[in-house]
Amino acid sequence: MSTIKLYRHALSGHSHRVQLLLSILGLDADIIDVDLAQGAHKNETFLQKNRFGQVPVLEDNEATLSDSNAILIYLASKYDATRQWLPEDALAAAEVQRFLSFAAGKVAYGPAAARLVNVFGAGLDHQGAIDESHAFLSNIEAHLNGREWLATDKTTIADIANYAYIAHAPEGDVSLETYPNIRAWIERVEGLPHFVPMQATAVGLAA
Ligand SMILES: N[C@@H](CCC(=O)N[C@@H](CS)C(=O)NCC(=O)O)C(=O)O
């Protein structure tokens, strides 16, 4: 029995980023599915783990953590002795943080929101989220000119945090057709040793 527990939903990109880093770092974890449709994230037991009632939540012995990016920082700081995934160098660490902020901001309000409408029926402004997505993705496309990874010359948690919602953007009717650099970056992430995919949904994939 593993000491690490990940409470997640299979279609949650926030959960996937944690699962991906656990896998890449070779950390054994019990994966516990939280039934969002049945409101299991709002019951008293779960709210004691995360009062905001959201997945993912990670338990590691006595520690209980929520917020996907905070969990990435915890895992990379605690378990990656090489510090490749979260560099200690001040400039590199700042670059990683910049892309964690994008993952929590522009990605959440762009491609993640557009996908929420199609996959979970969320009552959000779909076209607005699609427009936000393309404004953001155009900048990422330009940023990736001549670069392999988002934050530094090596892959870091910046790539892990941004991957799922960008790779699955077509599920929200955000086409990646015109972003060759982004598609190449997605392939690089998917080629990482111990990569685990997020479950795809049928919606938007024909777009
Ligand atoms: N900032 C949080 C966002 C997590 C989040 O939005 N989780 C969604 C699933 S992807 C959730 O639990 N939604 C249910 C709810 O908000 O009621 C993180 O990075 O972990």
The ligand as a Tripos MOL2 file, in Angstrom:
@<TRIPOS>MOLECULE
LIG
   20    19     1     0     0
SMALL
NO_CHARGES

@<TRIPOS>ATOM
      1 N1         -6.9040   25.7220   -8.6980 N.3       1 LIG1
      2 C1         -7.3510   24.3670   -8.5880 C.3       1 LIG1
      3 C2         -8.4860   24.1210   -9.5530 C.3       1 LIG1
      4 C3         -9.0110   22.7010   -9.4410 C.3       1 LIG1
      5 C4        -10.2920   22.5010  -10.2070 C.2       1 LIG1
      6 O1        -10.7900   23.3970  -10.8970 O.2       1 LIG1
      7 N2        -10.8250   21.2810  -10.0870 N.am      1 LIG1
      8 C5        -12.0710   20.9500  -10.7250 C.3       1 LIG1
      9 C6        -11.9180   19.7040  -11.5870 C.3       1 LIG1
     10 S1        -10.8110   20.0360  -12.9240 S.3       1 LIG1
     11 C7        -13.1170   20.6280   -9.6700 C.2       1 LIG1
     12 O2        -12.8390   19.9500   -8.7030 O.2       1 LIG1
     13 N3        -14.3270   21.1520   -9.8980 N.am      1 LIG1
     14 C8        -15.4200   20.9350   -9.0100 C.3       1 LIG1
     15 C9        -15.8850   22.1990   -8.3590 C.2       1 LIG1
     16 O3        -15.2070   23.2360   -8.4770 O.co2     1 LIG1
     17 O4        -16.9410   22.1610   -7.7450 O.co2     1 LIG1
     18 C10        -6.1840   23.4180   -8.8630 C.2       1 LIG1
     19 O5         -5.2490   23.8100   -9.5610 O.co2     1 LIG1
     20 O6         -6.1850   22.2960   -8.3410 O.co2     1 LIG1
@<TRIPOS>BOND
     1     1     2 1
     2     2     3 1
     3     2    18 1
     4     3     4 1
     5     4     5 1
     6     5     6 2
     7     5     7 1
     8     7     8 1
     9     8     9 1
    10     8    11 1
    11     9    10 1
    12    11    12 2
    13    11    13 1
    14    13    14 1
    15    14    15 1
    16    15    16 2
    17    15    17 1
    18    18    19 2
    19    18    20 1
@<TRIPOS>SUBSTRUCTURE
     1 LIG1         1 GROUP 0 **** ****
